[in-house]
Every structure is written in C-alpha cells, then in structure tokens.
Amino acid sequence: MTLKECKKEEKADREFQKKFKFEGNINVLTQMMVDPAATEKRGGGKNLPLRRGEILDVIQFTNQEQILCRNSQRRYGYVPRAMMLHL
C-alpha cells in the first residue's frame, strides 16, 4: 500500500467516525453477504448502496433492524438485517 492510499483510507475512516459518531477503533466483527435474491438499493443518507451477492464487512450490530457495514470501496453505511446472509 502506498503512502497516498494509506492517507486516503485514514481520511475515510475519520469521516466515517464523525458522520456516524463512532468512537474507538474500527474493527471488523464478521463478513456477511447481501442476499442474491434481494433487490438492489441505491443507498443515500446514511444507508449503504447494495448489490446482490456483495460481501460486506460488519462493523457494528446497531439494532434489530440494521447493521453498520463497510463495502469493498471503503464506503460505510447502514444495511437492513433482513437483506443479509451469513457466509
């Protein structure tokens, strides 16, 4: 990883912590897959855009309906639990 890429990731992580009021280190709890039968969502606001079959890193289990996740492009957002499958 180059220095430029490392700084870009650090900046994205700081922005995430500010936007979601997340304190502490960002740790990946597990990985889950978006249900291949689900409809794709564009996202917006604090919701993460979803693609069928996409593998997401779970950052936090926030409540019974939503999970805080990160996708492969290092974008963060909430995802409905009903659309997620365990690997």
C-alpha positions in Angstrom: 0.0 0.0 0.0 1.4 3.4 -0.9 1.5 6.3 1.4 -1.1 8.1 -0.6 -3.5 5.2 -0.4 -2.9 4.8 3.4 -3.7 8.5 4.0 -6.8 8.3 1.8 -8.1 5.3 4.0 -7.3 7.2 7.2 -9.2 10.2 6.0 -12.2 8.0 5.0 -12.1 6.3 8.5 -12.1 9.7 10.2 -15.0 10.9 8.1 -16.9 7.8 9.0 -16.3 8.2 12.7 -17.5 11.8 12.5 -20.6 11.1 10.4 -21.8 8.1 12.5 -20.5 9.3 15.9 -18.4 6.2 16.1 -15.8 6.1 18.9 -12.8 3.8 19.2 -11.1 1.6 16.7 -12.9 0.3 13.6 -12.9 -3.4 13.9 -14.5 -5.9 11.5 -16.7 -8.2 13.5 -17.5 -10.6 10.6 -18.4 -10.6 7.0 -21.9 -11.1 5.6 -23.3 -11.3 2.1 -26.2 -9.3 0.6 -29.0 -11.8 -0.3 -28.7 -12.6 -4.0 -32.5 -12.7 -4.3 -32.8 -9.1 -2.8 -33.5 -6.1 -4.9 -30.6 -3.7 -5.3 -30.7 -0.4 -3.4 -29.1 2.9 -4.3 -28.5 4.0 -0.8 -28.4 7.6 0.3 -28.0 9.5 3.5 -26.5 7.0 6.0 -27.6 3.9 4.0 -25.1 1.9 2.0 -25.8 1.2 -1.6 -26.3 -2.6 -2.1 -25.5 -5.0 -4.9 -26.8 -8.6 -5.0 -24.2 -11.1 -3.6 -21.9 -8.4 -2.4 -19.7 -9.3 0.6 -19.7 -6.6 3.3 -17.6 -6.1 6.5 -19.8 -5.8 9.6 -18.6 -3.0 11.8 -21.4 -2.9 14.4 -24.7 -4.7 15.0 -26.6 -1.5 15.8 -30.2 -2.8 16.5 -32.7 -5.5 15.4 -33.3 -3.9 12.0 -29.9 -2.5 10.9 -26.2 -3.3 10.7 -23.4 -0.9 10.2 -21.2 -2.2 7.3 -18.3 -1.3 5.0 -18.2 -2.3 1.4 -15.1 -3.1 -0.8 -14.8 0.6 -1.8 -14.4 1.5 1.9 -17.8 3.2 2.0 -19.8 2.9 5.2 -23.5 2.8 5.9 -26.5 1.1 7.4 -27.8 -2.1 5.8 -31.2 -3.8 6.7 -30.6 -7.1 8.6 -33.3 -8.8 6.5 -31.1 -8.4 3.4 -28.0 -10.1 4.9 -26.9 -13.7 4.9 -24.2 -15.3 7.0 -21.3 -16.7 5.0 
